[in-house]
């Protein structure tokens, strides 16, 4: 398996394209939609990293830690921790978060729309992490 990040990413994409181009296309579409959400870039990366850690996809962890670092300092670390915590709650409850958990998320400046955008990110990156693990790219 390649060791540098761009080669690792290209390898993962090539494996998925060869094995299931439909899955690759679906991921790219969902990831593009997630990138277009109203969540700020730091929050999107926090969602992705939370899913990657939950699903133990080391390729995604490495890739998105680098992307997050490239964004520069997090403007409000407490807000980013809130999106991480909310993402974990959504994963643990299969989306059935409590009113209190949703209110806590919103108390950090997020909206109900953002809550559903977290669900979109979870869906996109669950697809990616599962595929990476199944193709042995991770």
Backbone torsions as a table, in degrees:
resi	resn	phi	psi	omega
1	UNK	NA	137.5	179.7
2	UNK	-61.5	155.0	-177.4
3	UNK	-106.1	-29.4	179.4
4	UNK	-81.8	151.4	-170.3
5	UNK	-60.0	-44.7	-178.4
6	UNK	-66.1	-37.2	177.9
7	UNK	-69.0	-38.8	178.0
8	UNK	-63.4	-42.3	180.0
9	UNK	-65.8	-46.3	178.9
10	UNK	-60.5	-39.7	178.5
11	UNK	-62.4	-45.0	-179.5
12	UNK	-63.3	-43.2	179.3
13	UNK	-64.1	-43.8	-179.9
14	UNK	-62.6	-41.5	177.9
15	UNK	-61.0	-45.3	-178.1
16	UNK	-69.6	-39.8	178.8
17	UNK	-62.6	-40.7	-180.0
18	UNK	-69.0	-39.2	-174.2
19	UNK	-84.1	-43.1	-177.8
20	UNK	-155.1	85.7	-179.5
21	UNK	-59.6	-29.2	178.4
22	UNK	-64.5	-39.8	178.8
23	UNK	-66.6	-42.3	177.2
24	UNK	-60.7	-46.5	179.9
25	UNK	-60.8	-42.0	179.6
26	UNK	-63.6	-44.2	178.2
27	UNK	-61.3	-47.2	-178.4
28	UNK	-60.4	-39.6	177.6
29	UNK	-64.6	-49.2	-179.5
30	UNK	-64.0	-41.8	-179.9
31	UNK	-64.0	-40.0	176.9
32	UNK	-63.5	-40.4	177.3
33	UNK	-64.9	-40.8	178.9
34	UNK	-64.0	-41.0	179.0
35	UNK	-63.0	-24.8	-178.6
36	UNK	-89.4	3.5	-178.9
37	UNK	-71.9	173.7	178.6
38	UNK	-82.8	-3.6	174.0
39	UNK	-66.2	139.8	177.5
40	UNK	-70.9	160.2	-176.2
41	UNK	-57.0	-39.6	178.6
42	UNK	-63.2	-41.6	179.5
43	UNK	-66.3	-41.4	178.1
44	UNK	-60.5	-44.8	179.6
45	UNK	-64.7	-35.2	177.3
46	UNK	-63.9	-40.6	176.6
47	UNK	-61.6	-49.1	-177.8
48	UNK	-60.6	-45.4	-179.5
49	UNK	-65.6	-35.0	178.4
50	UNK	-65.7	-43.2	177.3
51	UNK	-65.1	-44.0	-179.3
52	UNK	-61.5	-42.5	178.4
53	UNK	-67.0	-43.6	179.1
54	UNK	-58.2	-40.3	-177.4
55	UNK	-95.5	4.0	176.4
56	UNK	55.2	46.9	176.0
57	UNK	-99.0	97.9	-174.5
58	UNK	-67.4	-32.0	175.6
59	UNK	-60.9	-49.0	-179.2
60	UNK	-65.5	-39.1	177.9
61	UNK	-59.6	-51.2	-179.2
62	UNK	-60.5	-46.1	-176.9
63	UNK	-63.2	-45.7	-173.7
64	UNK	-83.8	-22.0	169.8
65	UNK	-65.2	-40.9	177.9
66	UNK	-65.3	-41.9	179.5
67	UNK	-64.6	-42.2	178.5
68	UNK	-62.8	-43.5	178.8
69	UNK	-61.4	-36.7	179.5
70	UNK	-68.3	-17.5	178.1
71	UNK	-77.2	-14.4	-178.4
72	UNK	91.1	-175.0	-176.1
73	UNK	-58.8	143.6	176.8
74	UNK	-72.1	125.1	-177.8
75	UNK	-61.4	-39.2	-177.5
76	UNK	-140.5	93.3	-177.7
77	UNK	-56.5	-33.7	179.7
78	UNK	-66.0	-35.5	179.0
79	UNK	-67.8	-41.4	178.5
80	UNK	-66.5	-38.9	176.3
81	UNK	-62.8	-35.9	178.7
82	UNK	-63.8	-40.5	179.2
83	UNK	-71.1	-35.0	175.4
84	UNK	-62.4	-48.8	-178.4
85	UNK	-61.5	-43.8	-180.0
86	UNK	-63.4	-41.7	178.3
87	UNK	-60.5	-44.4	177.4
88	UNK	-61.8	-39.3	179.1
89	UNK	-65.4	-40.6	177.9
90	UNK	-63.4	-44.4	178.7
91	UNK	-62.3	-46.0	-176.1
92	UNK	-67.1	-30.7	-175.8
93	UNK	-104.0	6.9	-175.3
94	UNK	52.2	38.5	176.5
95	UNK	93.5	-9.9	-176.7
96	UNK	-88.8	58.1	178.7
97	UNK	-68.8	153.4	179.6
98	UNK	-79.0	164.5	175.3
99	UNK	-60.2	-37.3	178.8
100	UNK	-65.3	-40.5	178.3
101	UNK	-65.8	-40.4	177.3
102	UNK	-65.7	-42.2	178.9
103	UNK	-63.6	-39.9	177.8
104	UNK	-62.1	-42.7	176.9
105	UNK	-60.6	-46.8	-179.1
106	UNK	-67.9	-26.9	178.9
107	UNK	-64.3	-15.4	179.4
108	UNK	-100.4	18.4	174.9
109	UNK	92.3	4.1	176.8
110	UNK	-87.6	162.7	-177.2
111	UNK	-117.7	171.7	174.2
112	UNK	-62.1	-35.3	175.8
113	UNK	-60.5	-45.2	177.9
114	UNK	-59.8	-36.2	178.9
115	UNK	-60.4	-42.6	178.3
116	UNK	-72.3	-29.7	175.1
117	UNK	-67.2	-32.8	173.2
118	UNK	-60.9	-42.5	177.8
119	UNK	-60.2	-41.8	177.0
120	UNK	-60.4	-45.1	178.2
121	UNK	-62.3	-40.6	177.6
122	UNK	-61.7	-44.0	179.4
123	UNK	-62.5	-48.3	-178.8
124	UNK	-61.1	-46.9	-173.5
125	UNK	-86.7	-13.5	167.1
126	UNK	-69.4	-43.6	176.2
127	UNK	-56.7	-49.3	-178.1
128	UNK	-63.3	-49.0	-176.3
129	UNK	-67.1	-39.7	177.2
130	UNK	-63.3	-44.5	-179.6
131	UNK	-64.1	-43.5	178.5
132	UNK	-60.7	-39.4	179.8
133	UNK	-71.5	-39.6	-177.4
134	UNK	-69.8	-34.6	178.8
135	UNK	-84.9	-2.6	-179.7
136	UNK	69.5	24.3	177.3
137	UNK	-81.0	-22.7	-175.8
138	UNK	-83.6	NA	NA
